[in-house]
Amino acid sequence: MPRLPALARSAIFVILLGYAGALIMIFALQRQMIYPGTGPNDGSWNTPPPGYETVQLKTADNLSLRALYRAPKPGGKTLIFFHGNGDSALNSAFSLAPVLGETDGALMMSYRGYAGNPGQPSEDGLYADADAGLAYLRSRGTVDRSVVVGGFSLGTGVASQLATKGEFAGVLLIAPFTALSDVAADHFPWLPTSLLMRDRYLTRDRLVAGVPMLIVHGKRDGIIPVSHARRLAKLREDARLELFDSATHNDIGRIASHTMRDWLAGL
């Protein structure tokens, strides 16, 4: 068998070395890429939106996290909501204002490491944050049957996990993924993302049956392809799937607001 020329062997070595370097870099920096919204307190907790108050949540690993809370009025639902990876509780409160009815309450969550909250984000950490949010609502006398669990983008992975923890009024998934590792595979098909990723958020494996579910997604979403929403809807055939022709990843909440409001009011 003829040997490869020295130049060809050198080229192959350089390619393999570069590939190995890319694997190491992505593995080492993956959480910086997954959680780009971490940062200090910008002062927004001191001036919550009208109707909201800043509250403290205690996690199982002894972190004290701030969140925004709006108490429901009699007969209203309470939305516990998990924002995207570069977002905030404050933005959730403003962007979801058209979705909430006059009697509805909300707990807009903020993750560890975000907006001055202590700790470093991770999949298990965000699940613990979600548990703390649910515990807070229960401590206020809110029953699970009046709680709607919702999330946007990364937050849908957190919401789907929390939805397994009780019998809730509904689940709202805005621009969801089947799994975060699946999204990574869409963007980096040349990498073994299923092996590299520490935080995978396997939404497709925990779609709770028997609870009303609304999935909204933009057909022009270039971050999480609409195929993810379609696959989730196939896994939960009784889920309501609403796709919007003109919506992208970052404007789906605005474009779908009337659909989400009507769904929430009908629960």
DOPA-829437 format. One line per field, with one value per residue (C-alpha): chain; x, y, z. Coordinates in steps of 0.25 Angstrom, whole numbers, plus 5000, padded with zeros to 4 digits. Example, Ala and Ser with C-alpha at 12.3 -4.5 7.8 and 13.67 -1.06 7.14 Angstrom:
2
kette	c(A, A)
x	c(5049, 5055)
y	c(4982, 4996)
z	c(5031, 5029)
//
This chain:
267
kette	c(A, A, A, A, A, A, A, A, A, A, A, A, A, A, A, A, A, A, A, A, A, A, A, A, A, A, A, A, A, A, A, A, A, A, A, A, A, A, A, A, A, A, A, A, A, A, A, A, A, A, A, A, A, A, A, A, A, A, A, A, A, A, A, A, A, A, A, A, A, A, A, A, A, A, A, A, A, A, A, A, A, A, A, A, A, A, A, A, A, A, A, A, A, A, A, A, A, A, A, A, A, A, A, A, A, A, A, A, A, A, A, A, A, A, A, A, A, A, A, A, A, A, A, A, A, A, A, A, A, A, A, A, A, A, A, A, A, A, A, A, A, A, A, A, A, A, A, A, A, A, A, A, A, A, A, A, A, A, A, A, A, A, A, A, A, A, A, A, A, A, A, A, A, A, A, A, A, A, A, A, A, A, A, A, A, A, A, A, A, A, A, A, A, A, A, A, A, A, A, A, A, A, A, A, A, A, A, A, A, A, A, A, A, A, A, A, A, A, A, A, A, A, A, A, A, A, A, A, A, A, A, A, A, A, A, A, A, A, A, A, A, A, A, A, A, A, A, A, A, A, A, A, A, A, A, A, A, A, A, A, A, A, A, A, A, A, A)
x	c(5000, 5006, 5009, 5003, 5013, 5019, 5011, 4998, 5001, 5005, 4992, 4984, 4991, 4988, 4973, 4972, 4979, 4970, 4958, 4963, 4966, 4951, 4946, 4954, 4950, 4935, 4935, 4942, 4934, 4921, 4914, 4919, 4912, 4899, 4898, 4902, 4892, 4900, 4904, 4903, 4891, 4887, 4878, 4865, 4861, 4859, 4849, 4840, 4829, 4815, 4808, 4820, 4829, 4843, 4843, 4854, 4854, 4862, 4868, 4871, 4886, 4884, 4884, 4875, 4870, 4862, 4850, 4838, 4824, 4810, 4799, 4787, 4773, 4762, 4759, 4772, 4783, 4798, 4809, 4822, 4831, 4846, 4853, 4863, 4878, 4881, 4868, 4863, 4851, 4849, 4848, 4838, 4829, 4828, 4828, 4817, 4808, 4799, 4797, 4793, 4778, 4774, 4773, 4785, 4798, 4812, 4825, 4836, 4848, 4863, 4873, 4886, 4897, 4887, 4884, 4893, 4887, 4898, 4903, 4907, 4897, 4896, 4885, 4883, 4885, 4873, 4865, 4867, 4864, 4851, 4848, 4850, 4840, 4829, 4832, 4830, 4817, 4812, 4816, 4807, 4796, 4795, 4790, 4797, 4784, 4784, 4798, 4803, 4817, 4823, 4837, 4844, 4855, 4865, 4854, 4845, 4855, 4854, 4839, 4837, 4845, 4837, 4824, 4827, 4826, 4811, 4797, 4797, 4787, 4795, 4809, 4813, 4825, 4830, 4841, 4844, 4854, 4854, 4867, 4878, 4887, 4879, 4880, 4895, 4895, 4887, 4897, 4910, 4907, 4922, 4923, 4919, 4910, 4903, 4916, 4921, 4910, 4908, 4895, 4885, 4871, 4864, 4850, 4846, 4847, 4838, 4825, 4815, 4802, 4788, 4791, 4787, 4800, 4802, 4814, 4817, 4828, 4832, 4835, 4846, 4853, 4868, 4873, 4863, 4858, 4843, 4845, 4847, 4833, 4827, 4834, 4830, 4815, 4816, 4821, 4809, 4798, 4788, 4797, 4792, 4803, 4802, 4813, 4814, 4819, 4826, 4832, 4846, 4853, 4852, 4839, 4830, 4826, 4820, 4814, 4808, 4803, 4788, 4788, 4795, 4785, 4773, 4779, 4782, 4768, 4762, 4769)
y	c(5000, 5013, 5023, 5037, 5048, 5056, 5068, 5061, 5055, 5068, 5074, 5063, 5065, 5080, 5077, 5067, 5076, 5088, 5079, 5074, 5089, 5093, 5081, 5085, 5100, 5097, 5087, 5097, 5110, 5103, 5110, 5123, 5121, 5115, 5126, 5139, 5147, 5146, 5159, 5169, 5175, 5187, 5193, 5189, 5181, 5194, 5199, 5187, 5189, 5194, 5183, 5175, 5174, 5169, 5156, 5146, 5132, 5121, 5110, 5096, 5099, 5111, 5122, 5135, 5139, 5151, 5150, 5158, 5155, 5160, 5154, 5149, 5154, 5144, 5134, 5138, 5128, 5130, 5129, 5124, 5128, 5125, 5134, 5132, 5131, 5145, 5151, 5156, 5155, 5170, 5168, 5156, 5165, 5175, 5166, 5157, 5169, 5167, 5152, 5153, 5156, 5166, 5156, 5148, 5147, 5144, 5140, 5145, 5136, 5141, 5130, 5129, 5137, 5146, 5161, 5160, 5147, 5139, 5126, 5120, 5115, 5100, 5091, 5085, 5099, 5105, 5093, 5096, 5111, 5106, 5098, 5110, 5118, 5107, 5106, 5121, 5121, 5109, 5117, 5129, 5119, 5117, 5103, 5096, 5095, 5110, 5111, 5112, 5108, 5115, 5118, 5124, 5118, 5113, 5115, 5104, 5094, 5098, 5099, 5085, 5080, 5088, 5083, 5069, 5074, 5076, 5076, 5090, 5098, 5098, 5098, 5110, 5107, 5119, 5116, 5102, 5092, 5077, 5077, 5088, 5077, 5076, 5091, 5090, 5078, 5087, 5098, 5089, 5076, 5074, 5073, 5061, 5071, 5059, 5055, 5069, 5076, 5076, 5083, 5076, 5080, 5068, 5074, 5063, 5053, 5060, 5065, 5063, 5057, 5061, 5076, 5087, 5091, 5102, 5103, 5115, 5117, 5126, 5119, 5129, 5125, 5124, 5121, 5109, 5104, 5102, 5087, 5086, 5091, 5081, 5069, 5073, 5074, 5060, 5055, 5062, 5060, 5067, 5080, 5092, 5096, 5110, 5114, 5128, 5131, 5144, 5142, 5140, 5136, 5149, 5155, 5142, 5147, 5160, 5153, 5142, 5150, 5150, 5135, 5133, 5142, 5135, 5122, 5126, 5132, 5119, 5110)
z	c(5000, 4996, 5007, 5007, 5003, 5014, 5011, 5011, 5024, 5030, 5025, 5031, 5044, 5044, 5041, 5052, 5062, 5059, 5060, 5074, 5078, 5074, 5082, 5094, 5093, 5091, 5103, 5112, 5108, 5106, 5118, 5114, 5101, 5107, 5118, 5112, 5120, 5133, 5140, 5151, 5157, 5148, 5158, 5152, 5164, 5171, 5162, 5158, 5147, 5152, 5159, 5162, 5174, 5176, 5184, 5189, 5187, 5194, 5186, 5192, 5191, 5199, 5189, 5191, 5177, 5173, 5164, 5160, 5166, 5163, 5172, 5165, 5167, 5171, 5160, 5152, 5148, 5152, 5141, 5146, 5134, 5130, 5121, 5110, 5112, 5109, 5115, 5129, 5138, 5135, 5120, 5123, 5131, 5120, 5108, 5114, 5119, 5107, 5110, 5125, 5128, 5138, 5149, 5146, 5154, 5150, 5156, 5146, 5149, 5148, 5148, 5157, 5152, 5145, 5148, 5161, 5166, 5173, 5167, 5154, 5144, 5140, 5136, 5150, 5156, 5147, 5151, 5166, 5163, 5157, 5169, 5178, 5170, 5171, 5186, 5187, 5180, 5189, 5201, 5197, 5196, 5181, 5177, 5166, 5158, 5156, 5152, 5137, 5135, 5123, 5117, 5105, 5097, 5108, 5118, 5111, 5115, 5130, 5129, 5123, 5135, 5145, 5139, 5143, 5158, 5160, 5153, 5147, 5139, 5126, 5120, 5110, 5101, 5093, 5083, 5089, 5086, 5086, 5094, 5095, 5090, 5077, 5075, 5076, 5066, 5056, 5057, 5058, 5050, 5049, 5065, 5074, 5082, 5089, 5095, 5098, 5104, 5119, 5120, 5110, 5114, 5109, 5107, 5097, 5108, 5118, 5111, 5122, 5118, 5122, 5124, 5113, 5105, 5095, 5086, 5078, 5069, 5057, 5044, 5041, 5054, 5051, 5065, 5068, 5055, 5055, 5053, 5068, 5071, 5060, 5066, 5080, 5075, 5069, 5083, 5090, 5079, 5088, 5089, 5082, 5072, 5066, 5055, 5051, 5036, 5039, 5053, 5056, 5069, 5076, 5072, 5073, 5087, 5082, 5069, 5077, 5089, 5085, 5083, 5096, 5103, 5098, 5101, 5116, 5117, 5113, 5123)
//
